[in-house]
């Protein structure tokens, strides 16, 4: 298999807090990558379990790390920005993994030659459940549609952004607890172009903060703040559809047990995957 010669240095950024088990999976995945140019920054929120011990054991692949109290994931990400020395940056959570050991080689082997023209280059992400089973593949060929009451965005586990975007005080809005990455991407897209590479980049756990039912209303509130700040005109039907989506989630999570919800998700995913084929 042949690839283009251009291989930029990739900076991976991970925020951790009491997640030793999940972090092991990410460590194994990064270690298995055959791509030669990787910097990995881990920002820990002063974990009380063995997370920092695990980080120390893997300092041969974790290039930079600190462990101190923070004010959430976006505060942690902001702390990482001063360490970036790669060309392109990807944010991956503890438990997220690359799709296979050639994910970075394949992705950058198919990157456009005019990379400097893009503020966001992204691929596809496989969403997996807590058992490690596939739920569905998040594939967004175009970002001209709407979802969740906002413009459509790719999952950050499949997104690479040029390092210069994070320089000169350009940070994540740490006042947001769930949608800070969405705000940063929206701003980047308003100022530049995107490019989609139709390859699987990573596997994303569906147990993140934005997938917690208790945070759905908060996420929607933050999305509305972002829409207002950037004067984004979201169509009425999108806002209405999102309202009913939230109501349905709240009803389902109140009426059914976690085991039943898991089975309902599996059935829904079968329908979604069939429609995507």
C-alpha positions as CSV (number, residue, x, y, z in Angstrom):
1,X,0.0,0.0,0.0
2,X,1.4,3.4,-1.0
3,X,0.8,6.7,0.6
4,X,1.6,10.3,-0.2
5,X,4.9,11.4,1.3
6,X,3.5,14.4,3.2
7,X,3.1,13.3,6.8
8,X,2.5,16.2,9.2
9,X,3.2,15.9,12.9
10,X,0.0,15.1,14.8
11,X,-0.7,16.4,18.3
12,X,-3.2,14.3,20.3
13,X,-4.7,15.9,23.3
14,X,-6.5,14.0,26.0
15,X,-8.1,15.2,29.3
16,X,-8.4,12.7,32.1
17,X,-9.9,12.4,35.5
18,X,-10.2,9.1,37.4
19,X,-10.3,7.1,34.2
20,X,-7.5,4.5,34.5
21,X,-9.5,1.7,32.8
22,X,-10.6,3.8,29.8
23,X,-7.2,5.5,29.5
24,X,-5.6,2.0,29.0
25,X,-7.5,1.5,25.8
26,X,-6.4,4.9,24.4
27,X,-2.8,4.2,25.4
28,X,-2.8,0.9,23.6
29,X,-4.3,2.4,20.6
30,X,-1.8,5.3,20.4
31,X,1.1,2.9,21.0
32,X,-0.1,0.7,18.2
33,X,-0.2,3.5,15.6
34,X,2.3,3.0,12.8
35,X,2.4,6.7,12.0
36,X,5.8,8.0,12.9
37,X,5.1,11.7,13.9
38,X,3.0,11.9,17.0
39,X,2.9,14.2,20.1
40,X,0.6,13.2,22.8
41,X,-0.5,15.6,25.5
42,X,-2.4,14.4,28.6
43,X,-4.0,16.9,31.0
44,X,-5.2,15.2,34.2
45,X,-7.5,16.8,36.7
46,X,-5.6,15.5,39.7
47,X,-7.1,12.0,39.7
48,X,-7.4,10.1,42.9
49,X,-7.2,6.7,41.3
50,X,-4.2,5.2,39.4
51,X,-4.6,7.4,36.3
52,X,-1.4,9.4,37.0
53,X,0.5,6.2,37.7
54,X,-0.6,4.9,34.4
55,X,0.5,8.1,32.7
56,X,4.0,7.8,34.3
57,X,4.3,4.3,33.1
58,X,3.7,5.4,29.5
59,X,5.9,8.5,29.3
60,X,7.6,7.1,26.3
61,X,4.5,7.9,24.2
62,X,2.9,10.6,26.4
63,X,5.1,13.5,25.4
64,X,3.7,16.1,27.8
65,X,1.5,15.8,30.9
66,X,0.4,17.6,34.0
67,X,-1.9,16.7,36.8
68,X,-3.7,19.5,38.7
69,X,-7.3,20.5,39.5
70,X,-9.2,22.1,36.6
71,X,-12.7,23.5,35.9
72,X,-13.8,20.9,33.4
73,X,-12.7,19.4,30.0
74,X,-12.3,22.7,28.2
75,X,-10.2,24.3,30.9
76,X,-8.1,21.1,30.7
77,X,-7.8,21.4,26.9
78,X,-6.8,25.1,27.2
79,X,-4.0,24.1,29.5
80,X,-2.7,21.7,26.8
81,X,-2.4,24.4,24.1
82,X,0.9,25.8,25.2
83,X,2.5,22.4,24.7
84,X,1.5,21.9,21.1
85,X,4.4,21.4,18.7
86,X,2.6,19.4,16.0
87,X,1.1,20.6,12.7
88,X,-2.4,19.3,13.2
89,X,-4.3,18.7,16.4
90,X,-7.0,16.1,17.4
91,X,-8.8,15.8,20.7
92,X,-9.5,12.3,22.0
93,X,-11.1,11.3,25.3
94,X,-10.0,8.5,27.6
95,X,-11.5,5.4,26.1
96,X,-11.6,6.7,22.6
97,X,-9.3,4.8,20.2
98,X,-8.1,5.0,16.6
99,X,-10.0,2.7,14.3
100,X,-6.9,0.5,13.6
101,X,-3.1,0.8,13.8
102,X,-2.9,2.4,10.3
103,X,-5.6,5.0,10.9
104,X,-3.3,8.0,10.8
105,X,-1.2,6.7,8.0
106,X,-4.3,6.0,5.8
107,X,-5.9,9.3,6.7
108,X,-3.0,11.5,6.0
109,X,-2.1,9.5,2.9
110,X,-5.5,10.6,1.5
111,X,-5.3,14.2,2.7
112,X,-5.5,17.0,0.1
113,X,-2.3,18.6,-1.2
114,X,-3.5,22.1,-0.4
115,X,-3.8,21.5,3.4
116,X,-3.1,25.1,4.2
117,X,-6.5,26.1,2.8
118,X,-8.5,24.2,5.4
119,X,-9.3,25.0,9.0
120,X,-10.8,21.5,9.6
121,X,-10.0,18.2,8.0
122,X,-12.0,15.3,9.3
123,X,-13.0,11.6,8.8
124,X,-15.6,9.2,10.1
125,X,-16.1,8.0,13.6
126,X,-17.5,4.7,14.8
127,X,-19.7,5.1,17.8
128,X,-19.4,2.2,20.2
129,X,-21.3,1.3,23.4
130,X,-19.9,0.5,26.9
131,X,-19.5,-3.2,25.8
132,X,-17.3,-2.1,22.9
133,X,-19.9,-3.1,20.3
134,X,-20.6,-0.9,17.2
135,X,-23.6,1.3,17.4
136,X,-23.3,3.2,14.2
137,X,-20.9,5.2,12.0
138,X,-21.0,9.0,12.2
139,X,-20.2,10.1,8.6
140,X,-20.8,13.7,7.5
141,X,-19.8,14.2,4.0
142,X,-21.2,17.8,4.1
143,X,-21.6,20.2,7.0
144,X,-24.4,22.1,5.4
145,X,-27.2,20.4,7.3
146,X,-28.5,20.8,10.9
147,X,-28.6,18.6,14.0
148,X,-29.3,19.0,17.7
149,X,-30.5,22.5,17.2
150,X,-27.3,23.7,15.5
151,X,-25.3,23.4,12.3
152,X,-24.1,19.8,11.7
153,X,-20.6,19.1,13.0
154,X,-18.3,16.0,13.0
155,X,-17.3,14.3,16.2
156,X,-14.1,15.7,17.5
157,X,-12.5,12.3,17.7
158,X,-12.3,12.4,13.9
159,X,-11.4,16.0,13.5
160,X,-7.9,17.5,12.8
161,X,-7.4,21.2,13.0
162,X,-4.2,23.1,12.2
163,X,-2.1,24.0,15.2
164,X,-2.0,27.7,14.4
165,X,-5.7,28.0,15.2
166,X,-4.8,27.4,18.9
167,X,-2.2,30.1,19.1
168,X,-2.3,33.7,20.1
169,X,-4.9,33.2,22.9
170,X,-7.4,31.4,20.8
171,X,-8.9,29.1,23.4
172,X,-12.0,27.0,24.2
173,X,-14.8,28.8,26.0
174,X,-14.4,27.2,29.5
175,X,-17.7,28.7,30.7
176,X,-19.4,26.0,28.6
177,X,-19.4,22.5,30.0
178,X,-20.6,20.4,27.0
179,X,-20.5,22.5,23.8
180,X,-17.1,24.2,24.0
181,X,-15.7,22.0,21.2
182,X,-18.8,22.8,19.1
183,X,-18.3,26.5,19.6
184,X,-14.6,26.3,18.6
185,X,-15.4,24.3,15.4
186,X,-18.2,26.6,14.4
187,X,-15.9,29.6,14.8
188,X,-13.2,27.8,12.8
189,X,-15.7,27.0,10.0
190,X,-16.9,30.6,9.9
191,X,-13.3,31.6,9.1
192,X,-12.2,28.8,6.9
193,X,-13.0,25.7,4.8
194,X,-13.4,22.1,5.7
195,X,-12.4,18.8,3.9
196,X,-13.9,15.4,4.5
197,X,-11.9,12.2,4.0
198,X,-14.2,9.2,3.8
199,X,-12.3,6.9,6.1
200,X,-12.8,5.7,9.6
201,X,-10.5,7.6,11.9
202,X,-11.5,6.4,15.4
203,X,-13.9,4.7,17.7
204,X,-15.8,6.9,20.2
205,X,-17.4,5.7,23.4
206,X,-21.0,6.8,23.7
207,X,-20.6,7.4,27.4
208,X,-19.2,10.9,27.2
209,X,-20.6,13.9,29.0
210,X,-22.8,15.0,26.1
211,X,-24.5,11.6,26.1
212,X,-25.5,11.7,29.7
213,X,-29.3,12.3,29.9
214,X,-28.8,14.7,32.8
215,X,-26.8,17.0,30.5
216,X,-29.1,17.1,27.5
217,X,-31.0,20.2,28.6
218,X,-27.7,21.9,29.5
219,X,-26.2,21.0,26.1
220,X,-29.3,22.5,24.4
221,X,-29.0,25.7,26.5
222,X,-25.3,26.1,25.5
223,X,-26.1,25.5,21.8
224,X,-28.7,28.3,22.0
225,X,-26.0,30.6,23.6
226,X,-23.6,29.8,20.7
227,X,-26.3,30.3,18.0
228,X,-27.1,33.7,19.5
229,X,-23.5,34.8,19.9
230,X,-22.7,34.0,16.3
231,X,-26.1,35.2,15.0
232,X,-26.7,31.7,13.5
233,X,-30.2,31.6,11.9
234,X,-31.4,28.1,12.7
235,X,-34.6,27.2,10.8
236,X,-37.8,26.9,12.9
237,X,-38.3,23.2,11.9
238,X,-34.8,22.4,13.2
239,X,-35.5,24.0,16.6
240,X,-38.9,22.3,16.8
241,X,-37.5,18.9,15.9
242,X,-34.8,19.3,18.5
243,X,-37.4,20.3,21.1
244,X,-39.3,17.1,20.5
245,X,-36.0,15.1,20.5
246,X,-35.2,16.3,24.0
247,X,-38.8,15.6,25.3
248,X,-38.6,12.0,23.9
249,X,-35.2,11.4,25.5
250,X,-36.5,12.7,28.9
251,X,-39.6,10.5,28.7
252,X,-37.7,7.4,27.7
253,X,-35.1,7.8,30.3
254,X,-37.7,8.4,33.0
255,X,-39.9,5.4,32.0
256,X,-37.5,2.7,31.2
257,X,-34.6,1.0,33.0
258,X,-31.0,1.3,31.7
259,X,-31.2,-2.3,30.4
260,X,-34.3,-1.6,28.4
261,X,-32.9,1.6,27.0
262,X,-29.8,-0.3,25.9
263,X,-32.0,-2.7,24.0
264,X,-34.0,0.1,22.5
265,X,-30.8,1.8,21.3
266,X,-29.7,-1.5,19.7
267,X,-33.0,-1.7,17.8
268,X,-32.8,1.9,16.7
269,X,-29.2,1.5,15.5
270,X,-30.2,-1.5,13.3
271,X,-32.7,0.8,11.6
272,X,-30.3,3.6,11.3
273,X,-27.5,1.4,9.9
274,X,-29.9,-0.2,7.4
275,X,-31.0,3.2,6.1
276,X,-27.3,4.3,5.8
277,X,-26.4,1.3,3.6
